[in-house]
Structure formats: C-alpha cells, structure tokens
C-alpha cells in the first residue's frame, strides 16, 4: 500500500510539473466558437466560464463537437455532473454519413456517477465497452460526486490512456481510429421528465498536440492493459507470459482433432480471422474440430469470437482427442458459443445450461450476460488447479471446482456421464468447434499460470 501511494504521488507530482507552453485552449470561456452540435437536440450554453450541457426529453444523445480533427494528443479538462445524468467525452470520433443527424461514434471517456465507470473507455455506437470498470478496481473510488473532476486523456498512436483526479484508469491498445473530433456528450434520457434539465459542466479544456513525449505521463502505474489490436501481443503481454495460439495468418500450432494435420476443408483464414465455414449444422461433420498441438494445464485463455445468425460452436479445454473416435465432437469441457435467440439448442439441457457462456450441459451462464450480437465478443477461461472460471467481455459469468464429489455428481447427470474421468484431467488440448455454422475467431492467446 505504501509503495502504491508513493508511486501515485510521484505521478501526480510529475503531472503538475509539465511545461505549459505546448498547450492550446479548446474553449475560450465565452462562447462556443469552434464547436458544433450533432446527433440530438439537448442544449449547450456557456455559464461562468464553463460549457453547460442540459438534458432534454425525447431526443437522442447530443454531442458538442470540435470543428477540428485531432490525431495524437493529450487532452485535459474538468467536469461536474448531476448524479442522475450520464455523459462522456468523445475523442478520435466521427459522424456517420448515412445517418441524418450525423450519428456520432468512436472512443468515449465515460462519465457516469451512477455506475461508477467514469474514466473507462466505451466505443460509442459501435463495439461497446473496450476498457470496462472490471479491469481496474480503482475506478469505483476515483470519481467525486458533486465536485469538479479532473480529466486527462493521452492518445498516442494505438495507445490510449485515461486518468480521473490524477488516478490512472484505462490503458488500452486499439487501432480502430487514429484521428477524429473531440466531443462533449449529453446522454439521452428518453421520456423521463424527472431527468429533464439535469446538467453536466466542463471547463479548463485544453489540448497538447506537439512535443508530446515531453508531456506524456511516465510508466509509473500498474493498472491492467487491454489489447484490442488483432493477433498482436504487446510488450507488457509478452512480459506477463502471453503467447499467441493463432498467429492470424497460418495454421501453425493447430491440427484436426481426429487427424494429424489441419483440415483441408471446412475452415478458412480471411481478414485476420479464423473461420468455421457454414455447412449443414451437424457437429464436427464438415472440416471437423481443430485442437492445439500442445496440451495445457493451468492457464488463462482469451478468444475473440463472432457468431453469425443462428450459429453454434464452442471453445473446449481439457480435451482428450483419444476419447471419441466416432462421430461428433472431441470430448472436453466447453465454453458454449451459441445464438441463444435463434438456435434450438438454447432451449435444451437444464435451466439454460446449453446457452452462450455456459459450461455446456453442466452449469448455466446468467441470462443477463454481457453479449453483443453482430460483433466480436471476448471469451476468457481461467484454470488454476481444480478451480475454473468463465468470463465474457470482462465479466465473470460462472466458476466451479472439479475433481470432487459434487463435480462428479454433476457430470453423472449430464451427457458426459459415459466418458471416464470427464473434466478431471490434469491437462488437455484447447479446441475450436466445427458445428456446421459460420463462426469467426481471432486474438487467440494463452498465458500459463504457475
């Protein structure tokens, strides 16, 4: 604790000691010159040297946007928000040309006193959370309700970092946008009359776009880094022991679950994704499942996946390809991948234990799991001894213990009852399933846990 406080104080001291000559104000304190409103009809005005956003019923999210576009920069400002109002700060953002009101999309520094996510990074109108609060336990205590809060955003190349009140929040690697406008958001309140007239205020808005390396915060804080760059390992990930299980371009490290080489049909590599091709919906009947050539024991596995409509697939672990030599999939514990709304398997099993994220046919995932249809989602599986966890998009959705009486009883009432010692193996292969539906995979990476 003493070491963390000393490090934090060092960061704060360094921040206050940076030079001032390279900074440019984005707001003159008098009017909204250099800004324009997009997307909605909430009000923006200037009061006492601050921009004030005022909520209005029955209008979409409203954004006050800079007329200029910015690439690499460091941005600072202060904000104060009514407790009931959601807001945000867009950066490297854009307005969709096929939307009448110029629908704003792109990176957002979240402002939300209710959910305690202020300072996290959201991808507005596109992918959703990129750096959620679950990645950094300090988020909950960093925001100051009813007070002015200090914002800092560093956008340099593919690295995006945020702070609130001097506390480091997000550290994100992403390449979706390298430039765009900056915008202040008043969130939609629908028809909630009680929220009409709530305000969010911003002041002391300034930006640095030159000599950035002399102004950037040092590497002094240890919040988790999230890497959204496809099939790429950051320096930090390599230092933490992560390896790519799939390199984004070849079949190296993988083979068919029931053959010695990679399937010659049923799979393809396209646009840095590994794809199961659609066939007739049968289990492992086209190209067949693929498994890693290496077995794994204690590990953290991350896989990005995207479902096509009505698709079924899975990520299996503790796989023993010798168990099932006949028809169907190789045997192992399965993180279910399924279109719950359209695939009939979602209605089978017990209490939803065949739905997305579930330990297939054994333990159901919660109904309110954070799944985003039509885009890539991240499955994360952690195995440490007999303890196993399933995560989806940064949220833990289930956990269990194996190699005990309760586990064996659970297996005995499942479709795996006839497979000896199911789920109790010390180690096994990782498997991506061919279930006859089109499913895309990327960013397949693993870290061994000691």
N, C-alpha and C positions, 0 to 999 in steps of 0.2 A: 504494500500500500504506500509506504514512504517513497519507494522508487517511482511509482506511478505519479504521485503528487509532484515529485521533483522534476520528472520529465514534462509534466503538464505545465508547470511554472516556467520551465525553460522555453517551451513552445510559445507561451503567452508573451514572455519577455522578448523573444525573437520577433514575434509578430509586431509588437509595438515599436521595435527599433528599426524597421524597414524605412527606406527613404520615401519621400513624398513626391519627388519631382516627376515621376513617371506616371502618376495617377491623373485621370481625367474625370470630371463630374459628368454623370449621365442625366442629372436632373438639376435645373437651375434654381430650384426652391421657390419659383414664382408662378410658372405656368407649365403646360405640357408640350412645349415646343420640342420636336424631335421624337415624339411618341404618337402612336395611332391606336385606335380601338378596333379589335377584331372579335368575331365569333358570337358575341352576345350584346345585351343592352344594359348591363349593370352600369352604375355611374362611377366615374373617376373625376375627382376635383382636387384642388390644392388648398390646404389649410395649414397655416403656421409653419411653413417650410416643409411640409410633408405631402406626399401623394396619398389621397384617401380613396379607397375603393368601397363602394356602398352596395350591399346586396339588394337584389330586386327579384320578385317572384316571377315565375313563368318565363324565364329567359335562360338560354344555355350558359355554360361557362363563358366568362367575359375576360378578355386579355388586353392589357395596355402594353403595346409592343414598341420596341425601338425601331426607328426607321432604318437604322444602320444594322449591318450584319457583322458578327464578330466570330473569329476563329479561336485562336489561343488567347487566353486572358486570365486575369484574376479579378474577381468581382466582389465588392463589399457593399453592404448596406445594413440598415437596421429596420426591424418591423415590429409592430404591435398589433395584435388581432383580438377581436372579441372571442370569448371562449366557445361560442356556438358556431363560429364560422370557419369553414375550410378555405385554404388559399394555397398559393405556391408561387415560385419564381421559375419561369421558363428560361432555358438557355440553350444555345445552338438549336433553336426551334424554327419551325416553318409553318406556313398556312397552306392547306390543301387547295389545289386549283380546281378540283372538281366538287367543291363544297361552296354553296352560295355565299355564306358569311365568312369564308376563309377559315375553315376548321383548323385550329392550332394543334400541332403535335410536336413531340420531341421531349428532351430531358426536362424534368421538373424537380427543383428543390422543394420538397414537401413542407407545407405549413399546416399543421392540424393539431390544435391543442387537445382535442377530444381523444384521439387515438395515440397520442404520444409518438408520432412518427416524424416530427419536424426535423429537417436536415437530411432525411433519407432521399433517395433518388427514385423517381417514378417516371416511366415513359408514357407521357400523356397521349391518349388516343391511339396507342399502338401496342406495346408489349406489356404494359403494366409495371409492376414493381421490378426494378433492376437491383436496387440495394434496399431491401426491407429492414424494418427495425429488428427483426430476429437475428440479423448479422452483427449487431452491436448493442450490448446491454446498457451502454451509457446513454442511449437515445432517450430513454424514459425520463431521466433526471436533468437533461440539458436545457430543455425549454422552460422559460419563466413566464408563467401565466400572468396576464395583466400588466406586463412590463415590456420595455423595449428589448428586443433580442438582436444580437449582432450576427450577421451572416457573412460567411466567406466561402466562395466557390473558386476552385482552381481547375481550369480546363486547359490542359497542355497535351496536345497530340491525342492519343487514345486514353489518357489517364484523367479521370475526373475525381476530385476530392472536395469534401464539404466539411464545414465547421459550423457550430452554433454556440455563441457565447464563449468562443475560444476552445471548445471541446471538439475534438475530431470525431466526425460521424461516419461518412461514407468514403470508401476508397474503391473506385470502380474502373475497370478496363473495358472499353467498348469502342467500336468503330462505326456505329450507325451514322453518326453525323460529326463532321469536323468543323462546321460553321453554321451560323444561323442567328436569328434575332434573340434578344432578351425581352422577357415579358413579365408583367405582374398580373396575377390571376385573382378574380373574384369568382368563387365557385358557385355553380347553380344551386338554388335552394328549392327548386320545383315550385309547388304552390303553398309552401309553409309560410303562412302570414306572420307567424311568431318570429321568423328569422329575417323578415324584411327590414332593411335599414341598419343591419349589423355592418360593422366596418373593419377594414384592415388598413393599416397605415405603413408607409415606407418613407424613409428619409436617409440622408447622407449616402446617396447612391453614387458610387464611383467605380471606375474600371482601370485596370492596367493592362496594356497590350504590348509594351516594349520592355526590353531588358528584364524579361520575366524570371530568368534564372536567379537574378539577384534578389528577387522579391518572393520567390516561392518558399513555402514552409519547409523546414528540414524534415528528414525521415526520423522523426522523434517519437512517434506514437504507433502503437501496435494493434490498431483495430483491424479486423479481418478485411482482406482484399477480395473482391468479387471480380472474376474474369469472365467477360461476355464475348471475347474475341474467339471466333470459331477455330477449333482444333489447334489451339495455341497454349503454351504454358508460359506464364510469366516467370521472372527471376525468383520472385517470392515463392511461387508454387514449386519450382524446382528445388529450392532450398528446403521446403517443407516435405519433400519426398514424393511429389505427384509425378506420375508418368502418363503419357497418352496411351490408351489402349487401342485407339484407332487414330492413324496419322492424317486422316482427311483425304487421302489420295490412293491408298493401296489396300490390299487385303492382308498385309503383313501382320502376324500375330493372331490370326483367326483361321479356323477351319470348319468344315461342316461337322455337326455333332455326330453324324453317323458315317463320316468319311474322312480320309486322311488329308484332303486338300479343301480349298474353298469351293463352294458350289459354283458350277459353270452356268447355272441359270437361276432365276428367281430373285436375285439381288443385283443392284447396280450402284455405282458410285457416280454421283452427279451433283454439281454445285456444292462441293464440300460436305455432302450428306451421304450417308449410307442408307440405302433404301430397300425395303422389302417390296417386291412388286406384287400387284394385285393378281390373284388367280381365282380360285373357286371358294375361298373361305375355309377350306379344310386345314386341319392342324398339321404343319410340317409335311405337306404333301406336294409342294412345288420345288423351290430351291432347298427347303429344309432349314432347320435351325442352324445358327453358327455359334461356336464357342471359342473362347480364348485358348491358345495353345498352352498357356500356363495356368496352374492352379493357384488359388488364393485362400488364405486362412483368416487373418484379422486385417480388415481393410475399411476404407471409406471409398465408395464408388459413386461417381456422378455421371449421369447420362441425360442429354437433352433429347427429347422425342417430340414428334408432331404426328397427331392422328389425322387421317383422312376420314371423311364422313362414314360412320358405321363400322370403324375398324377395330380389330382385336389383335393384340400382340402381348409381349411380356418381356421382362428382364429377370432372368433366373440366376441364382447363385447356389453354391454347394451342389453343383451339377456333377453327376456321375454318368458319363455317356455310355457306360457299360450296362447300366441297369435296364434300359429299354432298347432292345434290338429290333423290335417290331414297329408297327405303325404308330404314328403320333409323335409327340414332342419328347425330348430328353427330359429326365427327371431331376428336379431340384426345387428349392423354394423360389416362389415367383412374386415379384412386384408386378401386379396386374396392370396392363395398359389397355384401356377399353373406352369406346364411346358409350358411356352409360345410358345416354338417351336413345340410342338407335340400335345397339347390338343386343340381341336376345339373351346373351349370357348374363347380362346385368340383373335379370330377373330370376336367375337360378341360384343354386347354393343356399346358404343360410344367412339371413339378416344382412344381405348385401355383401357377402364375403367374396364375391366374384367381380366387384366393381373396381373402377380405377383406383390404384394405390393400395388396394388390399393385399394382404398376404394370401394369394389365391386359394380359395376354397377352405381357408382356415380362420383368418382374422379380418373383419371388415374395416375399411377406412371410413372416417366420418363423412357424412353427407355434405357437410359444408367445407370440404377440402378446397384449397385454392387452385382450381384448374382453369386454364384459359383456352377455350376452343379455337382452332384455326391458326394457332401459333405454336412455337416451341415451348415446352414446359420442361422443368428440370426434376428428374428423379434422383434421389440420393439415398444410398443404402449404407448403413454403418454396421459393421460386425466387429465386436470385441469379445472374444471368447464365446460364451453362450448368449450374450446379450445382442439383440438385433433391433435396429430402428429403420423405419421407412419415413422419408421426408419428401415433400412435394413443394416445389417453388419456395424453399426456405422455411417451410413449416413442418414440424414433426407431426405425422398423421397416425403412427402406431409404433409400438415397441413390444417385444416379447423376449422370453427366456426359453431356450431349448435345452435338450439333454436333461430333462427332468420328468417326473411322473405326470405333471399337468400337461406338458407338451406332448408326451406320448399318447395320453388320453385324447387330446385334441386331434392328433393325426389319425387315431383309430376310428374316428367318426367322420373322416374326410375321404376323398377319392384316392388318397395316397396310402390307405391302410395296408395295401398288399405289397408295398415296396419296403424292403427291410431297412431298418435304421434310418428312415426318411428324416432329413433335416438335421441329423445328428453328426454328420461327417465333420471331421476336423478341418478339412479343406476341400475345395472343388473348383470347377471351371465357372466362368461367367458366360451367360448365354443370352443372345438376342433371338427372339422367336419369330419364325415364319408361321403365321396363322391364316395365310391366304388373303390378307388385306394389305393395302398400301400404307406403310408407316415409315417415317423418316427418323434417322438417328444422327447425332453429331456430338462433338465435345465429350467423347467417352474417355474418362480419365479415372485413375485409381491411385490411392495412397495407402501403403502398407502401414498398419498400426502395430507398434511394438507391444 
